[in-house]
Amino acid sequence: MKNDDSSTATLYEVASAAGVSPATVSRFLNGTAKVSDDKRKTIERVIDELNYKPNRLAQSLKMGSTRTIGVLTQSLESGYFSQAMIGIEDAVKQAGYALLIMSGHWHADEEAERVELLIGRRVDGVAILSGKLSDGQIQGYSQRVPIVAFGRKLEGERLMGFCLDNYRGACDAVDHLVEQGHRRIAFIMGPEDHEDAQARLAGYRDTLARHKITPDPALIVPGDFQESGGLLAVNQLLATNQRFTAIFASNDLSAYGARLALYRSNIRVPDDISIIGFDDLHSSMYTTPPLTTVRQPLYEVGKGIGRMMLAMLGQKQAEVEIPQLGLMVRESVRRIA
């Protein structure tokens, strides 16, 4: 009969009831004991009957591990980062790891403070999702704890970093607009010091040039990867009477703000102006109309980060398979003559 009081069962009582040594039970719980199938079933039955709850923290500390992985993200509110964090969690939880998540809010000093806090909490490794830390800072942290960094091309003994092909994704977006007949294509930028944003701007410019379309500087407007930035960018375009038939927003949040600005000016999407975004956030398939965008496989990115971290913690060489971007054609772009 199962014991309802989990606090009364001890490791020694489990061992005595199962007819094995306490060390065997401990190694069994840690996954390091080789026991027969009959003995395994006996230990599992006794654990269930006594409702034994092992002290995972004590076990981890004895093994020199806290079984936690720190995650430095930039915004806990962003759908962009949440999908990646879900992927990381799904990749590591089967190995018995939990996540400790902190936000840097796009400030280098705050990010550095958060990484120090994570290391101080004795996490086994740290995953860094974009941000303002320099490559040198990240390399320094990797001397103290294994690091996997997304949005950076880095490599070291305890350091792995990878990027998606933002340039290629931007080229695909602009190619699609040009194929639909658009020539006057406005571009809402991202932060000027953000590598992904600069790669998307370069893809926009180079693709227009490849189609023998001269980029108009007046159609390239500032943005900040936020909805408010997209709204202000379109308001600027409209206030200066710019002529354009399509907008390429450097991310989906900017596209949401752009859509709102057009709506407030009684400009229809896509009848009057087409919009294309970048990221393919979950909400993008439910906007009005559903947003055509470049899909970043962020859940898969997270799973890749988690697998790389587990490989480093197991002192193995991780095989890096970079997920590919893809154009998601929906209803926010129309063909024009």
C-alpha positions as CSV (number, residue, x, y, z in Angstrom):
1,M,0.0,0.0,0.0
2,K,1.4,3.4,-0.9
3,N,2.6,5.6,1.9
4,D,0.8,9.0,1.8
5,D,3.5,10.7,3.9
6,S,6.4,11.2,1.6
7,S,8.6,12.7,4.3
8,T,8.8,9.4,6.3
9,A,10.5,7.4,3.6
10,T,14.3,7.6,3.4
11,L,16.9,6.3,1.0
12,Y,17.9,3.8,3.6
13,E,14.3,2.5,4.0
14,V,14.0,2.1,0.2
15,A,17.2,0.2,0.1
16,S,16.2,-2.1,3.0
17,A,12.8,-2.8,1.5
18,A,14.3,-3.5,-1.9
19,G,17.1,-5.7,-0.5
20,V,19.9,-3.6,-1.9
21,S,22.5,-1.2,-0.6
22,P,21.7,2.5,-0.2
23,A,24.6,3.2,-2.7
24,T,22.8,1.0,-5.3
25,V,19.6,3.0,-4.9
26,S,21.5,6.3,-5.1
27,R,23.2,5.2,-8.3
28,F,20.0,3.9,-9.7
29,L,18.3,7.2,-9.2
30,N,21.3,9.0,-10.8
31,G,21.1,6.6,-13.8
32,T,24.6,5.3,-13.2
33,A,23.8,1.8,-11.7
34,K,23.7,-1.3,-13.8
35,V,21.1,-3.6,-12.3
36,S,19.2,-6.6,-13.5
37,D,15.7,-6.2,-14.8
38,D,14.2,-7.9,-11.7
39,K,16.1,-5.7,-9.3
40,R,15.2,-2.6,-11.3
41,K,11.5,-3.5,-11.1
42,T,11.8,-4.2,-7.3
43,I,13.5,-0.8,-6.7
44,E,10.8,1.0,-8.8
45,R,8.0,-0.8,-6.9
46,V,9.4,0.1,-3.5
47,I,9.9,3.7,-4.5
48,D,6.3,3.8,-5.6
49,E,4.9,2.0,-2.5
50,L,6.9,4.3,-0.1
51,N,6.2,7.4,-2.3
52,Y,9.9,8.2,-1.9
53,K,10.9,11.6,-3.2
54,P,14.6,12.0,-3.7
55,N,16.3,15.3,-2.9
56,R,17.3,16.3,-6.4
57,L,19.2,19.4,-5.3
58,A,21.3,17.4,-2.9
59,Q,22.0,14.8,-5.6
60,S,23.0,17.5,-8.1
61,L,25.3,19.2,-5.7
62,K,27.0,15.9,-4.9
63,M,27.6,15.4,-8.7
64,G,29.0,18.9,-9.0
65,S,26.0,20.1,-11.0
66,T,22.8,22.0,-10.3
67,R,21.0,20.5,-13.3
68,T,20.0,24.0,-14.3
69,I,20.7,26.0,-17.5
70,G,20.6,29.8,-17.5
71,V,18.9,31.6,-20.3
72,L,19.6,35.3,-21.0
73,T,16.7,36.6,-23.1
74,Q,15.9,40.2,-24.0
75,S,12.1,40.3,-23.4
76,L,9.9,37.9,-21.5
77,E,6.9,39.5,-23.4
78,S,8.2,38.8,-26.9
79,G,6.8,35.9,-28.9
80,Y,10.1,35.9,-30.7
81,F,12.1,34.8,-27.6
82,S,9.3,32.8,-26.0
83,Q,9.3,30.2,-28.9
84,A,13.1,29.8,-28.6
85,M,12.8,29.3,-24.8
86,I,10.1,26.7,-25.2
87,G,12.4,24.9,-27.7
88,I,15.4,25.0,-25.2
89,E,13.2,23.7,-22.4
90,D,11.9,20.8,-24.5
91,A,15.4,19.8,-25.5
92,V,16.9,19.7,-22.0
93,K,14.1,18.6,-19.7
94,Q,14.3,14.9,-20.7
95,A,17.9,15.0,-19.5
96,G,16.7,16.3,-16.1
97,Y,17.6,20.0,-16.6
98,A,15.5,23.0,-15.7
99,L,15.8,26.6,-17.0
100,L,16.6,29.7,-15.0
101,I,15.6,32.7,-17.2
102,M,16.6,36.3,-16.9
103,S,16.0,39.3,-19.1
104,G,18.6,41.8,-20.3
105,H,16.2,44.3,-21.9
106,W,18.7,45.2,-24.7
107,H,21.1,46.9,-22.3
108,A,24.7,45.6,-22.3
109,D,25.3,46.5,-18.6
110,E,22.1,44.8,-17.5
111,E,22.9,41.7,-19.6
112,A,26.4,41.5,-18.0
113,E,24.8,41.7,-14.6
114,R,22.3,39.0,-15.4
115,V,25.0,36.6,-16.7
116,E,27.0,37.2,-13.5
117,L,23.9,36.4,-11.5
118,L,23.4,33.1,-13.5
119,I,27.0,32.1,-13.0
120,G,26.7,33.0,-9.3
121,R,23.6,30.6,-9.1
122,R,26.0,27.9,-10.3
123,V,24.1,27.1,-13.5
124,D,25.7,24.4,-15.6
125,G,25.7,26.5,-18.7
126,V,24.2,29.7,-20.2
127,A,22.2,30.2,-23.4
128,I,22.3,33.8,-24.7
129,L,19.5,34.8,-27.0
130,S,20.9,37.8,-29.0
131,G,21.6,41.0,-27.1
132,K,24.2,43.7,-26.7
133,L,27.1,41.8,-25.1
134,S,30.3,42.0,-27.1
135,D,31.8,38.8,-28.5
136,G,34.8,39.4,-26.2
137,Q,32.6,39.4,-23.2
138,I,30.9,36.2,-24.2
139,Q,34.2,34.5,-24.8
140,G,35.3,35.6,-21.4
141,Y,32.2,34.1,-19.8
142,S,32.9,30.8,-21.6
143,Q,36.1,30.4,-19.6
144,R,33.8,30.1,-16.5
145,V,30.8,28.2,-17.8
146,P,29.7,26.6,-21.2
147,I,28.0,29.1,-23.4
148,V,25.7,28.8,-26.5
149,A,25.0,32.1,-28.1
150,F,22.3,32.7,-30.8
151,G,22.8,35.5,-33.3
152,R,26.7,35.2,-33.2
153,K,29.2,33.2,-35.1
154,L,31.4,32.1,-32.3
155,E,33.4,29.0,-31.5
156,G,35.6,27.9,-28.6
157,E,36.4,25.0,-26.3
158,R,33.2,25.8,-24.2
159,L,31.5,28.2,-26.6
160,M,29.2,27.8,-29.6
161,G,27.4,30.5,-31.5
162,F,25.3,30.5,-34.7
163,C,23.2,32.8,-36.8
164,L,20.4,32.4,-39.2
165,D,20.7,33.7,-42.8
166,N,19.0,37.0,-42.3
167,Y,20.4,38.4,-45.6
168,R,19.0,35.5,-47.6
169,G,15.6,35.8,-45.9
170,A,15.4,39.5,-46.8
171,C,16.4,38.7,-50.4
172,D,13.5,36.2,-50.6
173,A,11.0,38.8,-49.2
174,V,12.0,41.5,-51.7
175,D,12.1,39.0,-54.6
176,H,8.5,38.0,-53.7
177,L,7.4,41.7,-53.8
178,V,9.1,42.4,-57.1
179,E,7.6,39.2,-58.6
180,Q,4.2,40.5,-57.6
181,G,4.9,43.7,-59.6
182,H,6.1,46.0,-56.9
183,R,8.9,48.5,-57.6
184,R,8.4,51.2,-55.0
185,I,9.0,49.2,-51.9
186,A,9.5,51.0,-48.5
187,F,11.7,49.5,-45.9
188,I,11.3,49.8,-42.1
189,M,14.7,49.4,-40.5
190,G,15.6,47.7,-37.3
191,P,18.1,49.0,-34.7
192,E,21.2,50.4,-36.4
193,D,23.5,48.4,-34.1
194,H,21.7,45.1,-34.5
195,E,23.5,42.7,-36.9
196,D,20.3,40.9,-38.0
197,A,18.7,44.3,-38.8
198,Q,21.8,45.3,-40.9
199,A,21.8,42.0,-42.8
200,R,18.1,42.5,-43.7
201,L,18.8,46.1,-44.9
202,A,21.6,44.8,-47.0
203,G,19.4,42.1,-48.5
204,Y,16.7,44.7,-49.3
205,R,19.2,47.0,-51.1
206,D,21.0,44.3,-53.0
207,T,17.9,42.6,-54.2
208,L,16.5,45.8,-55.5
209,A,19.8,46.4,-57.3
210,R,19.7,42.9,-58.7
211,H,16.3,43.7,-60.3
212,K,17.8,47.0,-61.6
213,I,15.6,49.0,-59.2
214,T,17.4,52.0,-57.6
215,P,16.7,52.1,-53.9
216,D,15.2,55.4,-52.9
217,P,16.7,56.6,-49.6
218,A,13.4,58.4,-48.8
219,L,11.7,55.0,-48.6
220,I,14.1,53.6,-46.0
221,V,12.8,54.8,-42.6
222,P,14.0,54.2,-39.0
223,G,12.5,51.5,-36.8
224,D,13.3,49.7,-33.6
225,F,11.8,46.2,-34.0
226,Q,8.8,47.4,-31.9
227,E,5.1,48.0,-32.9
228,S,5.4,51.7,-32.1
229,G,8.5,52.0,-34.4
230,G,6.5,50.5,-37.3
231,L,3.6,52.9,-36.7
232,L,5.9,55.9,-36.5
233,A,7.8,54.8,-39.7
234,V,4.6,54.6,-41.8
235,N,3.4,57.9,-40.3
236,Q,6.7,59.5,-41.5
237,L,6.3,58.0,-45.0
238,L,2.7,59.3,-45.2
239,A,3.6,62.8,-43.8
240,T,6.3,63.3,-46.4
241,N,4.0,62.1,-49.2
242,Q,6.2,59.3,-50.3
243,R,4.9,57.1,-53.2
244,F,5.1,53.3,-52.6
245,T,3.0,50.2,-53.2
246,A,4.6,47.9,-50.6
247,I,6.3,47.8,-47.3
248,F,9.0,45.4,-46.2
249,A,9.1,45.6,-42.4
250,S,12.3,44.3,-40.8
251,N,10.3,42.2,-38.3
252,D,6.7,41.2,-37.6
253,L,6.2,43.6,-34.7
254,S,7.1,46.5,-37.0
255,A,4.7,45.2,-39.6
256,Y,1.9,45.2,-37.0
257,G,2.6,48.8,-36.2
258,A,2.7,49.7,-39.9
259,R,-0.6,47.9,-40.5
260,L,-2.2,50.0,-37.7
261,A,-0.9,53.3,-39.2
262,L,-2.3,52.4,-42.6
263,Y,-5.6,51.5,-41.0
264,R,-5.8,54.8,-39.3
265,S,-5.2,56.6,-42.6
266,N,-8.0,54.5,-44.3
267,I,-5.4,52.7,-46.5
268,R,-6.3,49.1,-47.2
269,V,-4.0,46.1,-47.0
270,P,-3.3,44.7,-49.5
271,D,-5.7,46.5,-51.8
272,D,-3.8,49.8,-51.6
273,I,-0.5,48.8,-49.9
274,S,1.1,45.4,-49.5
275,I,3.0,44.4,-46.3
276,I,5.6,41.7,-45.7
277,G,7.3,41.0,-42.4
278,F,10.1,38.9,-40.9
279,D,10.0,36.3,-38.1
280,D,6.6,34.6,-38.5
281,L,5.4,35.1,-35.0
282,H,2.4,33.0,-34.0
283,S,0.1,36.1,-34.1
284,S,1.0,36.8,-37.8
285,M,-1.3,34.2,-39.2
286,Y,-4.2,35.9,-37.3
287,T,-3.7,39.5,-38.3
288,T,-6.1,41.2,-40.7
289,P,-5.2,40.2,-43.3
290,P,-2.9,37.3,-42.3
291,L,0.7,38.5,-42.7
292,T,3.1,37.3,-45.4
293,T,6.4,37.0,-43.7
294,V,9.8,35.3,-43.6
295,R,9.6,32.4,-41.1
296,Q,12.4,32.1,-38.5
297,P,12.1,28.6,-37.1
298,L,12.6,29.8,-33.5
299,Y,11.3,26.7,-31.8
300,E,13.8,24.7,-33.8
301,V,16.5,27.2,-33.0
302,G,15.7,26.7,-29.3
303,K,15.9,22.9,-29.6
304,G,19.2,23.3,-31.4
305,I,20.6,25.5,-28.6
306,G,19.5,22.9,-26.0
307,R,21.1,20.0,-27.9
308,M,24.3,22.0,-28.3
309,M,24.4,22.7,-24.5
310,L,23.7,19.1,-23.6
311,A,26.6,18.0,-25.9
312,M,29.0,20.5,-24.3
313,L,27.9,19.4,-20.8
314,G,28.6,15.8,-21.8
315,Q,31.9,16.9,-23.2
316,K,30.9,15.9,-26.8
317,Q,31.3,17.7,-30.1
318,A,27.9,19.0,-31.1
319,E,26.8,18.8,-34.7
320,V,25.4,22.2,-35.6
321,E,22.5,22.0,-38.1
322,I,21.4,25.5,-38.8
323,P,17.6,25.8,-39.4
324,Q,16.6,27.4,-42.7
325,L,14.4,30.4,-43.2
326,G,11.3,30.2,-45.4
327,L,8.8,32.6,-46.9
328,M,5.3,32.2,-45.6
329,V,2.9,33.5,-48.3
330,R,-0.4,34.7,-46.9
331,E,-2.8,37.5,-47.8
332,S,-1.0,40.8,-47.0
333,V,0.6,41.0,-50.5
334,R,-1.2,41.4,-53.8
335,R,-0.1,41.3,-57.3
336,I,-0.2,44.6,-59.2
337,A,0.1,45.3,-62.9
